[in-house]
Amino acid sequence: MALLQVDNIHVYYGSIHAVKGVSFEVNEGEIVTLIGANGAGKSTVLNTVSGLLHPRSGSVCFEGKNLHGVPPHKVVEHGLAQVPEGRRIFLQMTVEENLEMGAFTQPGSTIAPGIADVYRRFPRLEERRRQIAGTLSGGEQQMLAMGRALMSRPKLLMLDEPSMGLAPILVEQIFDIIKELHAAGTTILLVEQNARAALNVADRAYVLETGKISLTGTGAELMASDQVQKAYLGG
């Protein structure tokens, strides 16, 4: 059984049909990526999985449980954590306070070990633990958003455009961290406009175009696809 099963979801913004019958699955231990142009519906799919949006029809099941009507904070309790597009950290709080907020679904006894684990993965955050989050660089804010999500001890980590607005060297660092998290056993659903970087780390990938899945395959298969080369890799 797939860890996450999305089946034929249709999502609307008012009368705008943003996601049109999308189905995909994520198995335990995989990195699955959704690539596509800006406005293709990638973030809408992620926000539907996490309960921020509700499909008009279709279903989202996690570990065999239908998440229909489950509020977002309860979705986190089920083991799904999302790192939102644009990071959305608490700008007026310190780094450490942001991390503590990420553990709101967890027992208090897990907070200190969780923070220690985040600092091991992101040493720069430990150096800035007392710093106000809004004063961090873009790359540091992305690391903080990822660390905050990890504090909920997710079974599935969903990343929405983690490379957005970052310099190439920082993009490389973020994708190295994604590979490390995956190697440590975290299952990842990645939405990303940087198709080359995303396909390089993905076990499987789906191409989303105007709200529909147009292509699927392994990361390597899509990297070699003429259609993907032309549309997303500058081939």
C-alpha positions in Angstrom: 0.0 0.0 0.0 1.3 3.5 -0.9 2.1 5.8 2.0 0.2 8.6 0.2 -2.4 8.0 -2.5 -4.0 10.9 -4.3 -6.9 9.8 -6.5 -8.5 11.9 -9.2 -8.6 15.2 -7.2 -10.4 18.2 -8.7 -9.6 21.5 -7.0 -11.2 24.9 -7.7 -10.6 28.5 -6.8 -14.1 29.8 -7.1 -15.0 29.0 -10.7 -11.4 28.4 -11.8 -10.7 24.7 -12.2 -7.0 24.6 -11.0 -6.4 20.9 -10.6 -8.2 18.5 -13.1 -8.2 14.9 -12.1 -4.7 14.5 -10.7 -3.7 11.0 -9.4 -0.4 9.9 -8.0 1.2 8.0 -5.2 4.2 8.1 -2.9 5.6 4.9 -1.5 7.6 4.8 1.8 11.2 5.7 1.4 10.8 7.4 -2.0 11.6 10.9 -3.3 8.7 11.8 -5.6 8.8 15.1 -7.4 6.1 17.1 -9.2 7.6 19.4 -11.8 5.9 21.9 -14.1 5.7 25.5 -15.1 4.6 28.3 -12.8 0.8 28.1 -12.4 0.6 24.4 -13.4 -1.1 23.6 -10.1 1.9 22.1 -8.2 1.4 24.1 -5.0 -2.3 23.6 -5.2 -1.8 19.9 -5.1 0.5 20.1 -2.1 -1.9 22.4 -0.2 -4.8 20.0 -0.9 -2.8 17.0 0.5 -2.0 19.0 3.6 -5.6 20.0 4.2 -5.2 23.7 3.4 -7.5 23.3 0.4 -10.3 20.9 -0.1 -10.9 19.0 -3.4 -14.4 19.2 -4.9 -14.1 15.5 -5.8 -11.5 12.8 -5.5 -9.6 11.6 -2.4 -6.3 11.9 -0.5 -5.4 8.9 1.6 -2.4 8.7 3.9 -1.5 5.3 5.3 -4.8 4.1 4.1 -6.8 6.7 5.9 -8.9 9.2 3.9 -8.0 12.7 4.9 -11.3 14.3 3.7 -12.3 17.0 6.2 -9.3 16.5 8.4 -8.1 20.0 9.5 -4.4 20.9 8.7 -3.1 20.6 12.3 -4.6 17.1 12.5 -3.0 16.2 9.2 0.4 17.1 10.8 -0.5 14.8 13.7 -1.0 12.0 11.1 2.6 12.4 10.1 2.5 14.8 7.1 4.6 18.0 7.3 4.8 20.7 4.6 7.5 23.3 4.1 5.5 26.0 2.3 6.4 28.0 -0.7 8.1 31.2 0.5 9.1 29.5 3.8 6.5 31.3 6.0 8.7 31.2 9.1 7.7 33.3 12.2 9.8 36.4 11.4 9.6 38.0 14.8 10.6 34.9 16.7 14.1 33.5 17.2 15.4 30.5 15.3 14.9 28.3 18.4 11.4 29.5 19.0 10.5 28.7 15.4 11.7 25.2 15.9 9.7 24.8 19.1 6.6 25.9 17.2 7.2 23.0 14.8 6.9 20.5 17.6 3.3 21.6 18.6 1.9 18.1 17.9 4.7 16.3 19.8 5.1 15.5 23.5 7.4 17.9 25.4 10.0 15.3 26.0 10.8 15.2 22.2 11.5 18.9 21.8 15.1 19.1 23.1 16.2 16.0 21.2 14.4 17.2 18.1 16.2 20.6 18.2 19.5 18.9 18.8 18.9 16.7 15.7 18.0 19.8 13.6 21.2 21.6 14.7 23.2 18.5 13.8 21.7 18.7 10.2 21.9 22.5 10.0 24.9 23.7 12.0 24.3 27.2 10.8 21.0 27.4 12.6 22.7 26.4 15.9 25.1 29.4 15.4 22.0 31.6 15.0 19.8 30.0 17.6 19.0 33.3 19.4 18.8 35.4 16.3 15.5 36.8 15.1 14.4 34.7 12.1 13.5 37.7 10.0 17.2 38.7 9.9 18.4 35.5 8.5 19.5 35.1 4.8 17.2 33.4 2.3 19.1 30.2 2.5 19.1 30.2 6.3 15.3 30.8 6.3 14.8 27.8 4.0 16.9 25.7 6.4 14.8 26.9 9.3 11.6 26.1 7.5 12.8 22.6 6.8 14.0 22.2 10.4 10.7 23.4 11.8 8.9 20.8 9.7 11.2 18.1 10.9 10.3 18.9 14.5 6.9 17.3 13.9 8.8 14.0 13.1 7.0 13.5 9.8 6.5 10.2 8.0 6.2 12.3 4.8 8.0 15.6 4.3 6.5 17.8 1.6 8.7 20.6 0.2 7.2 23.4 -1.9 9.7 25.2 -4.1 12.7 24.9 -1.7 15.1 26.4 -4.2 13.0 29.5 -5.0 15.0 32.8 -4.9 18.3 31.1 -3.8 21.7 31.6 -5.3 23.0 28.5 -7.2 25.4 27.5 -4.4 22.6 27.5 -1.9 20.3 25.5 -4.2 23.1 22.9 -4.3 23.2 22.9 -0.4 19.5 22.5 -0.1 19.4 19.6 -2.5 22.3 18.0 -0.6 20.2 18.3 2.5 17.3 16.7 0.7 19.5 13.8 -0.3 20.7 13.4 3.3 17.2 13.4 4.7 16.2 10.8 2.2 19.3 8.6 3.0 18.3 8.8 6.7 14.9 7.3 5.8 12.6 10.4 5.3 10.0 10.0 2.5 9.8 13.2 0.5 7.3 14.8 -1.9 9.0 17.6 -3.7 7.4 20.4 -5.8 10.0 22.3 -7.7 10.4 24.5 -10.7 14.1 23.7 -11.0 13.4 20.5 -13.0 17.0 19.5 -13.4 17.8 19.5 -9.7 14.5 17.8 -8.8 14.8 15.0 -11.4 18.4 14.4 -10.3 17.2 13.4 -6.8 13.8 11.8 -7.6 13.0 8.1 -7.6 9.9 8.9 -9.6 8.5 12.1 -11.1 5.2 13.5 -12.5 5.0 16.4 -14.9 2.0 18.7 -14.2 0.7 20.9 -17.0 -2.4 23.2 -16.7 -3.7 21.1 -13.8 -3.2 17.7 -15.3 -0.5 15.1 -15.2 1.0 14.8 -18.7 3.9 12.5 -18.1 5.3 10.2 -15.4 8.4 8.0 -15.0 11.6 7.7 -13.0 13.7 10.7 -12.5 16.2 9.4 -15.0 13.5 8.6 -17.6 12.0 12.1 -17.5 15.5 13.7 -17.6 16.1 11.8 -20.9 12.6 12.6 -22.3 12.6 14.9 -25.3 9.4 16.6 -24.1 10.9 17.4 -20.7 14.3 18.4 -22.3 12.5 21.0 -24.5 10.0 22.3 -22.0 12.0 22.3 -18.7 15.7 21.6 -19.2 16.5 24.0 -22.1 17.2 21.1 -24.5 
